[in-house]
Amino acid sequence: MPKPSPVEFVIAKPTPPGWWKQNRHIVMLVVGLLVGSWLVSGHDSTATPSRTNQDHPSRRCRNQGVSKRSDAT
């Protein structure tokens, strides 16, 4: 009976890369562009108005009234 020949090399095709491995650079690019545009936009649509100086009068206006020294005498 003839001896079977030993297999020295097996040629096999590697498994193709999955969807994530093929497209992850594109996904990261799109996510980076979206986050960058969101940060640059400044959130104008949801901005709340800032306080005005009407709530806090300036020093010049506060010091124009009666001083404490004249009240004490």
C-alpha positions as CSV (number, residue, x, y, z in Angstrom):
1,M,0.0,0.0,0.0
2,P,1.5,3.4,-1.0
3,K,2.2,5.8,1.8
4,P,0.2,9.1,1.7
5,S,2.3,12.1,0.8
6,P,2.7,14.5,3.7
7,V,1.1,17.9,3.1
8,E,3.8,20.6,3.5
9,F,1.9,23.7,2.6
10,V,-1.8,24.5,2.8
11,I,-2.9,27.5,0.7
12,A,-6.0,29.0,2.2
13,K,-7.5,32.4,1.6
14,P,-7.7,34.6,4.6
15,T,-11.2,35.6,5.8
16,P,-12.2,38.9,4.4
17,P,-12.2,41.8,6.9
18,G,-15.5,42.6,8.5
19,W,-17.6,45.8,7.8
20,W,-16.1,47.7,10.8
21,K,-12.5,47.0,9.8
22,Q,-13.2,48.1,6.2
23,N,-15.1,51.3,7.1
24,R,-13.9,52.4,10.5
25,H,-11.8,55.3,9.1
26,I,-14.8,56.6,7.3
27,V,-17.0,56.4,10.3
28,M,-14.4,58.2,12.5
29,L,-14.0,60.9,9.9
30,V,-17.8,61.5,9.8
31,V,-18.1,61.5,13.6
32,G,-15.1,63.9,13.9
33,L,-16.6,66.3,11.3
34,L,-20.0,66.2,13.1
35,V,-18.5,66.9,16.5
36,G,-16.2,69.6,15.1
37,S,-19.1,71.4,13.4
38,W,-21.2,71.1,16.6
39,L,-18.4,72.6,18.7
40,V,-17.7,75.4,16.2
41,S,-21.4,76.4,15.8
42,G,-21.5,77.6,19.4
43,H,-24.9,76.1,20.2
44,D,-26.7,79.3,18.9
45,S,-30.1,77.7,18.8
46,T,-30.2,76.8,22.5
47,A,-28.3,79.8,23.9
48,T,-29.9,81.5,26.9
49,P,-29.6,85.3,27.1
50,S,-27.0,86.6,29.4
51,R,-27.7,88.8,32.3
52,T,-27.6,92.5,31.7
53,N,-26.1,95.2,33.9
54,Q,-29.6,96.2,35.1
55,D,-29.5,93.6,37.8
56,H,-26.1,94.9,39.1
57,P,-25.7,98.7,38.9
58,S,-22.2,100.0,38.5
59,R,-20.2,101.4,41.5
60,R,-20.7,105.0,40.3
61,C,-24.4,104.7,40.6
62,R,-24.3,103.0,44.0
63,N,-21.9,105.6,45.5
64,Q,-24.1,108.5,44.5
65,G,-26.5,108.0,47.4
66,V,-26.1,109.1,51.0
67,S,-22.8,107.9,52.6
68,K,-22.7,105.9,55.9
69,R,-20.7,108.7,57.6
70,S,-23.4,111.2,57.3
71,D,-26.0,108.7,58.7
72,A,-23.8,108.0,61.8
73,T,-23.5,111.7,62.9
